[in-house]
Amino acid sequence: MSYLQQLHLDAPVACDLLIFSIVILGGIGLGNIRVRGVKFGTAGVLFVGLAASHFGLRPETEVAHFLKEFGLVLFVFALGMQMGPGFFASLRRQGRMLNAYAALLVVLGAVVALAGGWMLDMPLPAVAGLFAGATTNTPALGAAQQALATAHAGPELVTLPALSYSAAYPLAIVGIILSLIVLRAFFKVDVTEEAELFRREQGADTEPLQRMNLRVENPNLEGVSISSVPGIQETSVIISRHRPALGGEVTAATPETKLHVGDVIMAVGTQKHLDQFRLVIGSVSPENLMKAPGRITYRRVVLTNKKLLGKRVRELGLDHFHGIAVTRVSRGDLIFTALPDLRLQFGDMLQLVGDDESLNAATQRLGNAVEMLQETKFAAIFAGILLGVLLGLYPIHIDGLPAPVRLGLAGGPLIVAILMSHLGRLGPMVMHMPINANRALRELGIILFLANVGLLSGEHFAATVFSVQGLQWVLLGVIVTILPLLIVGYIARKFHRVNFMTLCGLLSGGMTDPPALAFATTLARCDSPAVAYATVYPLTMLLRIVAAQVIAQLA
């Protein structure tokens, strides 16, 4: 310790780096220790930081504050980038109901925390920290501390949320998992049966695309162009190949291709839509145009040309300029027909049909620079962080609070990241982050945040938590964790018959708790709970961020 004290005088930057490295390395090691199949994960960094600070191992205060806030921004922004592309799509079907339950979970947690805090005569900043810790929501802790600092609260009040957070957090992880086990036992859930039912339910609205070869027999279609065929817009069917009735080679079908009785076409769509489209065209042909003689083939090409981003499929003009038909578009895990009005994003994979020469020209125009998918667009990321910070600083005035509520460095960047990743670009800048880079930024951000929260709060941690008052906080934290989960879980299962896989994802996402999601996926032996988790996570995160600020500032 004397060596570090001398080093702090001689080389303060090197000393701070040593402290951060020791805390982070020790925290990662602690987080990987499993106790009955449960581990703290990155939260281990928080506890090592608390211990290090308790024993006098502390960096420069200004440096620690900066790294704490910067880490929080990195974490929530990368999280928003990950959730953004599927966020709005997830609101369909059960999305609204699931998010309503998640909102109820947040409200119940806040009510229980406030009621318990009133009974125990807890300071409101401590209640805010306990609310964040009992729901394993680290950004909410950061938002509460920022709100207190903005309201010019004293240093002891600013650090108080971190102490109650640390008291509630450890048992919160166990409490969430315990709640899932209790609900499973109470409703006598057969996990294997529920998982199979979940897969059938999910597959009901996500039919795979099929091909169907059709012979034109409807005399009303004589001389009609493909774009004018009745029902083609309503059924979302794409015609990819065409062979004339008089014989000849198969060619790529374009919207201007004219049909004649006896022609054979290949249509792409869902089985239901293809069956409807067949009634308009004629009958199923035994001929398979995929194997018929001709110079056309198909190719999958990645859109990386920045000039084409945001354009609709029809605006590409591939049919006019190259005689190419676009039949499918793959975006992440989604595959859908290439409807003319579909707007394209960076990294979309287009399936093209045409001859080799035309495909080469179309490929060159679309870009197909696969290596660009591994590049992280840092200019767009920091432009997004800039907008997120500005949005987070915007004051939202609520009557009765001494200071306005702000989305802060936790909420502002999260909203901007969701919007930017959904849109795919910000002006000329492409919004793209490879999944590995996203994970790395998230891990780095949360590690920096937790390490510095611990280092800034550890000086008074032991005296506060390991006391009668601290034990009361721990007990209240368990109640704040478990009671809302059991209430919401019971209502959702009893009255809406929510599938247990969906329920696990809802409760895990509603508590923004990755360890609970990991437990649920292990229980289900599949990734089914992750669907509901991703659906409710963004809204829940924002609600908890705002709720923590309101609690911290209540008069």
C-alpha positions in Angstrom: 0.0 0.0 0.0 2.9 2.4 0.8 4.3 1.6 -2.7 1.0 2.7 -4.3 0.8 5.8 -2.2 4.3 6.8 -3.3 3.4 5.9 -6.9 0.3 8.1 -6.7 2.6 11.0 -5.9 5.2 10.2 -8.6 3.0 8.9 -11.4 -0.7 9.4 -10.7 -1.9 8.2 -14.1 0.1 4.9 -13.8 -1.2 4.5 -10.2 -4.8 4.9 -11.3 -4.3 2.4 -14.1 -2.9 -0.1 -11.7 -5.9 0.3 -9.4 -8.4 -0.1 -12.2 -6.6 -3.2 -13.5 -6.5 -4.8 -10.1 -10.2 -4.2 -9.4 -11.4 -5.3 -12.8 -9.2 -8.4 -12.9 -10.3 -9.4 -9.4 -13.9 -8.6 -10.2 -14.0 -10.7 -13.3 -12.4 -13.6 -11.3 -15.0 -13.2 -8.6 -17.8 -13.0 -11.1 -16.9 -16.3 -12.7 -17.2 -18.2 -9.4 -20.4 -20.3 -9.4 -22.5 -21.0 -6.3 -25.1 -23.6 -7.0 -25.1 -22.8 -10.7 -25.4 -19.0 -10.1 -22.6 -16.5 -10.6 -22.4 -12.7 -10.2 -20.9 -12.0 -13.6 -19.8 -8.5 -14.1 -21.3 -7.5 -10.8 -18.3 -9.1 -9.2 -16.4 -6.0 -10.3 -18.6 -3.8 -8.1 -17.9 -5.9 -5.0 -14.1 -5.9 -5.6 -14.3 -2.2 -6.1 -16.1 -1.7 -2.8 -13.5 -3.9 -1.0 -10.6 -2.1 -2.6 -11.9 1.3 -1.7 -12.7 0.2 1.9 -9.0 -0.7 2.3 -7.8 2.6 0.9 -7.2 1.7 -2.7 -8.7 4.6 -4.5 -8.0 6.5 -7.8 -8.4 10.2 -8.4 -12.0 11.1 -7.8 -12.4 13.1 -11.1 -11.0 10.3 -13.1 -13.3 7.8 -11.4 -16.3 9.9 -12.0 -15.5 10.4 -15.7 -14.9 6.6 -16.3 -18.1 5.8 -14.5 -20.2 8.0 -16.7 -18.4 7.1 -19.9 -18.7 3.4 -19.1 -22.5 3.8 -18.6 -22.9 5.6 -21.9 -20.9 2.9 -23.8 -23.0 0.2 -22.2 -26.5 1.6 -22.9 -25.6 2.8 -26.4 -24.3 -0.6 -27.4 -27.4 -2.2 -25.8 -29.6 0.1 -27.8 -27.7 -0.8 -31.0 -28.4 -4.4 -30.4 -32.1 -4.1 -29.5 -33.0 -1.4 -32.1 -33.4 -3.4 -35.3 -36.1 -5.7 -33.8 -37.6 -3.4 -31.2 -40.5 -2.0 -33.3 -41.2 -5.4 -34.9 -41.4 -6.9 -31.4 -44.3 -4.6 -30.5 -46.5 -6.5 -32.8 -48.6 -9.5 -31.7 -48.0 -9.9 -28.0 -45.6 -6.9 -27.7 -48.0 -4.4 -26.3 -49.4 -6.8 -23.7 -45.9 -7.9 -22.6 -44.7 -4.3 -22.3 -47.8 -3.5 -20.3 -46.9 -6.3 -17.9 -43.3 -5.1 -17.8 -44.5 -1.6 -16.9 -46.7 -3.0 -14.1 -43.6 -4.8 -12.8 -41.7 -1.5 -12.7 -44.6 0.3 -10.9 -45.1 -2.5 -8.4 -41.3 -2.5 -7.6 -41.3 1.3 -7.1 -44.4 1.2 -4.8 -43.0 -1.7 -2.7 -39.7 0.1 -2.4 -41.3 3.4 -1.3 -43.6 1.7 1.1 -40.8 -0.3 2.7 -38.6 2.8 2.8 -41.3 4.7 4.6 -41.7 2.0 7.1 -38.0 1.8 7.8 -37.5 5.6 7.6 -35.0 5.3 4.8 -33.6 8.3 3.0 -35.1 8.6 -0.5 -31.7 8.4 -2.2 -31.2 5.1 -0.4 -34.7 3.9 -1.6 -33.7 4.8 -5.2 -30.5 2.8 -4.9 -32.3 -0.2 -3.3 -34.9 0.0 -6.1 -32.1 -0.2 -8.7 -30.3 -3.0 -6.9 -33.3 -5.1 -6.1 -34.2 -5.0 -9.8 -30.5 -5.5 -11.0 -30.7 -2.3 -13.0 -27.3 -0.6 -13.0 -28.2 2.3 -15.4 -31.0 3.2 -13.0 -28.4 3.6 -10.3 -26.4 5.9 -12.5 -29.5 7.9 -13.4 -30.4 8.3 -9.7 -26.9 9.5 -8.8 -26.9 12.0 -11.7 -30.3 13.3 -10.7 -29.0 13.9 -7.1 -25.9 15.6 -8.4 -27.9 17.8 -10.7 -30.1 18.8 -7.8 -26.9 19.8 -5.9 -27.3 17.2 -3.2 -24.5 16.7 -0.8 -21.7 14.1 -1.5 -23.0 11.7 1.1 -26.5 11.7 -0.5 -25.0 11.1 -4.0 -23.1 8.0 -2.8 -25.9 6.7 -0.7 -27.8 5.0 -3.6 -24.7 2.9 -4.4 -24.6 1.6 -0.8 -28.2 0.4 -0.8 -27.8 -0.9 -4.4 -24.9 -3.0 -3.2 -26.9 -4.3 -0.3 -29.8 -5.4 -2.5 -28.1 -6.6 -5.6 -26.6 -10.0 -4.6 -29.8 -11.6 -3.3 -31.8 -9.9 -6.2 -30.2 -12.3 -8.7 -31.1 -15.3 -6.6 -34.6 -13.9 -6.0 -35.5 -13.5 -9.7 -34.4 -17.1 -10.3 -36.3 -18.3 -7.2 -39.4 -16.6 -8.5 -39.3 -18.4 -11.8 -38.9 -21.7 -9.9 -41.9 -20.9 -7.6 -44.1 -20.0 -10.6 -43.1 -23.2 -12.4 -44.0 -25.3 -9.4 -47.2 -23.4 -8.6 -48.6 -23.8 -12.1 -47.2 -27.3 -12.5 -45.5 -26.4 -15.8 -44.1 -29.1 -18.1 -41.2 -27.2 -19.5 -40.7 -29.5 -22.5 -44.3 -29.2 -23.5 -44.3 -25.4 -23.0 -41.2 -25.1 -25.2 -42.8 -27.1 -28.0 -46.0 -25.1 -27.7 -44.0 -21.9 -27.9 -42.3 -23.0 -31.1 -45.6 -23.8 -32.7 -47.0 -20.4 -31.7 -44.0 -18.6 -33.0 -44.1 -20.5 -36.3 -47.8 -19.6 -36.9 -46.9 -16.1 -38.1 -43.5 -16.8 -39.6 -44.2 -19.1 -42.5 -41.1 -19.9 -44.5 -41.0 -18.8 -48.1 -41.8 -21.4 -50.8 -41.5 -21.6 -54.5 -44.3 -22.6 -56.8 -44.2 -23.2 -60.6 -47.5 -22.0 -62.2 -48.9 -22.4 -65.8 -50.8 -19.3 -67.0 -54.3 -20.5 -67.9 -56.4 -17.4 -67.1 -57.3 -15.8 -70.5 -57.8 -12.4 -68.8 -54.0 -12.3 -68.3 -53.1 -12.4 -72.0 -50.7 -9.6 -72.6 -50.8 -8.3 -69.0 -47.5 -7.3 -67.4 -46.5 -9.0 -64.2 -46.8 -5.7 -62.2 -50.5 -5.5 -63.3 -51.5 -9.0 -62.4 -54.5 -8.9 -60.0 -53.6 -10.0 -56.4 -49.9 -9.7 -56.8 -49.7 -6.7 -54.4 -52.2 -8.2 -51.9 -50.5 -11.6 -51.7 -47.0 -10.1 -51.5 -45.9 -12.8 -54.0 -42.8 -12.2 -56.1 -42.4 -13.7 -59.6 -38.7 -14.6 -60.2 -38.6 -16.7 -63.5 -40.5 -16.9 -66.7 -40.6 -19.3 -69.7 -42.7 -18.4 -72.7 -45.4 -20.8 -73.9 -43.7 -21.2 -77.3 -40.6 -22.6 -75.6 -37.2 -21.1 -75.2 -34.9 -20.4 -72.4 -36.0 -19.4 -68.9 -35.4 -15.7 -68.2 -35.6 -13.5 -65.1 -39.1 -12.1 -64.6 -39.4 -8.3 -64.3 -42.4 -6.1 -63.6 -42.7 -5.3 -67.3 -42.6 -9.0 -68.4 -45.9 -9.7 -70.3 -47.7 -12.9 -69.7 -49.4 -15.1 -72.2 -51.6 -18.2 -71.9 -49.4 -21.3 -71.6 -46.4 -19.4 -70.1 -44.8 -20.9 -67.0 -43.7 -18.7 -64.1 -42.0 -19.3 -60.8 -43.6 -17.5 -57.8 -42.0 -17.0 -54.4 -44.1 -16.4 -51.2 -45.6 -18.2 -48.2 -47.7 -21.3 -49.0 -50.9 -19.5 -48.1 -50.2 -16.6 -50.4 -49.0 -18.9 -53.2 -52.3 -20.9 -53.0 -54.3 -17.7 -53.3 -52.1 -16.5 -56.2 -52.6 -19.8 -58.0 -56.3 -19.2 -58.3 -55.6 -16.0 -60.3 -52.9 -17.5 -62.6 -54.0 -21.1 -63.4 -52.6 -24.4 -62.2 -49.5 -25.8 -60.7 -47.0 -26.8 -63.5 -45.0 -30.0 -63.2 -42.1 -28.2 -64.8 -39.5 -26.9 -62.4 -38.0 -23.6 -63.8 -35.1 -24.0 -61.3 -33.9 -27.0 -63.4 -35.1 -25.8 -66.8 -32.5 -25.0 -69.5 -31.4 -21.4 -69.6 -28.6 -19.0 -68.7 -30.2 -17.6 -65.6 -29.1 -18.5 -62.1 -29.4 -16.8 -58.7 -26.9 -15.1 -56.4 -27.0 -13.7 -52.9 -25.5 -10.2 -52.7 -24.9 -7.9 -49.7 -25.9 -4.3 -49.9 -23.0 -2.1 -48.9 -23.2 0.8 -51.4 -24.0 3.8 -49.2 -25.7 5.6 -52.0 -28.4 3.0 -52.1 -29.2 2.8 -48.4 -32.8 3.7 -47.6 -34.0 3.2 -51.1 -36.9 1.0 -51.9 -36.4 -2.2 -53.9 -38.1 -0.8 -56.9 -35.9 2.3 -56.8 -32.8 0.2 -57.3 -33.9 -0.3 -60.9 -32.2 -3.7 -61.2 -35.1 -5.0 -63.4 -34.8 -2.0 -65.8 -31.1 -1.6 -66.0 -29.9 -5.2 -65.7 -32.9 -7.5 -66.2 -32.6 -8.7 -62.7 -35.3 -9.9 -60.4 -35.0 -9.4 -56.6 -36.9 -12.3 -54.9 -35.9 -12.3 -51.2 -34.2 -10.0 -48.6 -32.5 -11.4 -45.6 -32.0 -9.0 -42.6 -30.4 -10.7 -39.6 -32.6 -13.7 -38.8 -35.5 -12.4 -40.9 -36.2 -13.5 -44.4 -39.0 -12.0 -46.4 -40.1 -11.4 -50.0 -38.6 -8.4 -51.8 -41.7 -6.2 -52.0 -41.3 -3.1 -54.3 -41.8 -0.7 -51.3 -39.4 -2.4 -48.9 -36.7 0.0 -47.8 -33.2 -1.4 -47.7 -30.6 -1.1 -45.0 -26.8 -1.6 -44.8 -26.0 -5.3 -44.7 -29.2 -6.6 -46.2 -28.7 -9.7 -48.3 -30.6 -9.7 -51.6 -31.3 -12.8 -53.6 -31.1 -11.9 -57.3 -32.1 -13.9 -60.3 -30.6 -13.3 -63.7 -27.8 -14.3 -66.1 -24.2 -14.2 -65.0 -23.3 -11.0 -66.8 -26.3 -9.1 -65.4 -25.7 -10.5 -61.9 -22.1 -9.3 -62.1 -23.2 -5.8 -63.0 -25.9 -5.8 -60.3 -23.4 -7.1 -57.7 -20.9 -4.3 -58.5 -23.7 -1.7 -58.1 -24.9 -3.1 -54.8 -21.4 -3.2 -53.4 -21.2 -6.7 -51.9 -18.2 -5.7 -49.8 -18.7 -8.4 -47.2 -15.6 -7.2 -45.3 -17.4 -4.0 -44.5 -19.8 -5.9 -42.3 -16.9 -6.4 -39.9 -16.1 -2.7 -39.7 -17.3 -0.7 -36.7 -18.5 2.8 -37.8 -17.1 4.9 -35.0 -18.1 8.2 -36.6 -21.7 7.2 -36.5 -21.4 5.8 -33.0 -20.0 9.0 -31.5 -22.4 11.1 -33.5 -25.2 9.0 -31.8 -23.6 9.4 -28.4 -23.5 13.2 -29.0 -27.2 13.3 -29.8 -27.9 10.9 -26.9 -26.1 13.0 -24.4 -28.0 16.1 -25.6 -31.3 14.3 -25.4 -30.4 13.0 -21.9 -29.7 16.6 -20.8 -33.2 17.8 -21.9 -35.2 18.7 -18.7 -38.6 17.2 -18.1 -40.4 19.1 -15.4 -42.6 17.2 -13.0 -44.6 19.0 -10.4 -43.5 18.3 -6.8 -39.9 17.5 -7.7 -37.1 19.9 -6.7 -35.3 19.4 -10.0 -36.4 18.3 -13.5 -36.2 14.6 -14.5 -33.8 13.9 -17.3 -33.3 10.8 -19.3 -29.7 11.3 -18.4 -26.6 9.5 -19.7 -28.5 6.2 -19.3 -31.7 7.0 -21.1 -30.8 9.5 -23.8 -28.1 7.4 -25.6 -30.3 4.3 -25.3 -33.2 6.0 -27.1 -31.0 7.5 -29.8 -29.2 4.1 -30.3 -32.5 2.3 -30.8 -33.8 4.9 -33.3 -30.5 5.0 -35.3 -30.0 1.3 -35.5 -33.6 0.9 -36.6 -33.2 3.5 -39.3 -29.8 2.2 -40.3 -28.1 5.6 -40.9 -27.7 9.1 -39.7 -27.4 11.4 -42.7 -24.4 10.2 -44.7 -23.2 8.0 -41.8 -24.0 4.3 -41.8 -25.2 2.9 -38.4 -23.6 -0.5 -38.2 -21.8 -2.3 -35.4 -20.6 -6.0 -35.7 -22.0 -8.2 -33.0 -18.6 -8.9 -31.5 -17.8 -5.2 -31.3 -21.2 -4.6 -29.7 -20.5 -7.2 -27.0 -17.0 -5.9 -26.4 -18.3 -2.3 -25.9 -21.1 -3.5 -23.7 -18.8 -5.5 -21.5 -16.2 -2.7 -21.3 -18.8 -0.1 -20.5 -20.5 -2.0 -17.7 -17.1 -3.1 -16.2 -15.9 0.5 -16.1 -19.1 1.7 -14.6 -19.3 -0.9 -11.8 -15.6 -0.7 -11.0 -15.8 3.0 -10.4 -19.2 2.9 -8.6 -17.5 0.5 -6.1 -14.3 2.6 -5.8 -16.3 5.8 -5.2 -18.7 4.2 -2.7 -16.6 1.7 -0.8 -15.2 4.0 1.9 -18.4 3.9 3.9 -19.8 0.6 2.6 -19.0 -1.8 5.5 -20.1 0.6 8.2 -23.4 1.2 6.4 -24.4 -2.3 5.1 -23.0 -4.5 8.0 -25.3 -2.9 10.5 -28.9 -3.3 11.7 -29.9 -0.7 9.1 -28.0 -2.5 6.4 -29.6 -5.9 7.2 -33.0 -4.1 6.9 -32.1 -2.9 3.5 -31.1 -6.4 2.4 -34.5 -7.8 3.6 -36.4 -5.1 2.0 -34.5 -5.6 -1.3 -35.5 -9.3 -1.3 -39.2 -8.2 -1.0 -38.9 -5.6 -3.7 -37.4 -8.3 -6.0 -39.7 -11.2 -5.4 -43.2 -9.7 -4.6 -43.7 -7.9 -7.9 -42.4 -10.9 -9.9 -44.9 -13.3 -8.3 -47.8 -10.9 -8.7 -47.1 -10.2 -12.4 -46.2 -13.8 -13.1 -49.5 -15.1 -11.5 -51.7 -12.6 -13.3 -50.0 -13.2 -16.7 -50.2 -16.9 -16.5 -53.7 -17.1 -14.8 -55.6 -14.6 -16.8 -53.8 -14.4 -20.2 -52.4 -17.9 -20.3 -49.0 -16.6 -21.2 -46.6 -19.4 -22.3 -44.1 -20.2 -19.6 -41.2 -19.6 -22.0 -42.6 -16.1 -22.8 -43.2 -15.6 -19.1 -39.6 -16.3 -18.2 -38.4 -13.9 -20.9 -40.9 -11.3 -19.7 -39.9 -11.5 -16.0 -36.1 -11.6 -16.9 -36.4 -8.7 -19.3 -38.7 -6.8 -16.9 -35.9 -7.0 -14.3 -33.2 -6.4 -17.0 -31.4 -9.4 -15.6 -29.2 -11.4 -18.0 -28.4 -14.1 -15.4 -32.1 -14.8 -15.0 -32.4 -15.1 -18.8 -29.5 -17.5 -18.9 -31.2 -19.6 -16.2 -34.5 -19.5 -18.2 -32.8 -20.6 -21.4 -31.0 -23.4 -19.6 -34.4 -24.5 -18.1 -36.0 -24.4 -21.5 -33.0 -26.0 -23.2 -33.5 -23.4 -26.0 -33.4 -19.7 -26.6 -37.2 -19.2 -26.6 -37.3 -16.9 -23.6 -35.0 -14.4 -25.3 -37.9 -13.4 -27.7 -39.9 -11.9 -24.9 -36.8 -10.6 -23.1 -35.8 -8.5 -26.1 -39.4 -7.3 -26.5 -39.7 -5.7 -23.1 -36.1 -4.8 -22.3 -35.8 -1.3 -24.0 -39.0 0.1 -22.5 -38.3 -1.5 -19.1 -34.9 0.1 -19.1 -36.2 3.5 -19.7 -39.0 3.2 -17.1 -36.6 2.1 -14.4 -34.2 5.0 -15.3 -37.0 7.5 -14.9 -38.5 5.8 -11.8 -35.1 5.8 -10.0 -34.7 9.6 -10.6 -38.3 10.3 -9.4 -37.8 8.3 -6.2 -34.4 9.9 -5.5 -35.9 13.4 -5.7 -39.3 12.9 -4.0 -39.9 15.5 -1.3 
